[in-house]
Every structure is written in C-alpha cells, then in structure tokens.
C-alpha cells in the first residue's frame, strides 16, 4: 500500500502524513507542484527526523505519477468527499495507492475520472470535511487492517 499526496497546500499536513507513513512503513508519492516550497530542506522541517525513514517518490506532475502507477498495475483509490463508497466498505488490496487531494481544492475532475475507486469518510450531514491527514490516517489504517500489513507490530522498546 502507498499514500499519494496530490499537490499538498499545507506543509504541516504533508509532514504529518509523511511521519505517519514512515512509522507504518508506507511509501509516499508526492505529486507536485505543492502549494509550498517542497524542497528537501522544507520537507525535512515538516516531517522532522522521519524523512530519512520514509520511502518518498516525487512526481513532477499528475501525468508522470499516473504513468508510473499504470506501469505498476496499482489501483488508484481516491479519498474524496465526492466518493460514494464508505472507506470501511471498500475491499483494499496490498498494492493500492490511496490518494488525498489538496486541502483547498481536492483534485481536478481528470483525477476523479482515472481513479479506480473513490472512497469517502462518512460524516454527519452539514459538515464539510476532516483534516486531510486525519482522513488519510483513517483510510490507510483500514487498508492495512484489511490486508494484514504490517504482519506483526514491532515490540515496544
């Protein structure tokens, strides 16, 4: 399983998701351009000392990301408020890529069109959305629970 960040706007959210991914052993695809200076220095600041523990793959555009994804055969599972399938009802596969959109605008229609699935975090009526890092954690957690990965947690030290 992988996590894809589509042109993130807020470095703190991107950093939170990268730290989560590092802790869970989930690779991250960063689709640029970001809404902030996504230099190594700034990503290191956002992700703290976890960046060295993260498998990070940068893509200069969505087209570049999508070409790499199609070559790998991975499904693109888009987390979106426009999704119809509650994330807990979706059957995840270990090779899935879960994508979250920009905090300000989500993803463009083209990304919706090429996604293999669109999942939603069910919420109470009248509320817009969760923080993107919270939604990503919920969805990735469910995907890992379903696929049995990681197989066993590391013992506490």
Secondary structure, 3 states (H helix, E strand, C coil): CEEEEECCCCHHHHHHHHHHHHHHCCEEEEECCCCCCCCHHHHHHHHHHHHHHCCEEEECCHHHHHHHHHHHCCCEEEECCCCCEEHHHCCCCCCCEEEECECCCECCHHHHHHCCEEEECCCCCCCCCCCHHHHHHHHHHHHHHHHCCCCCCCCCC
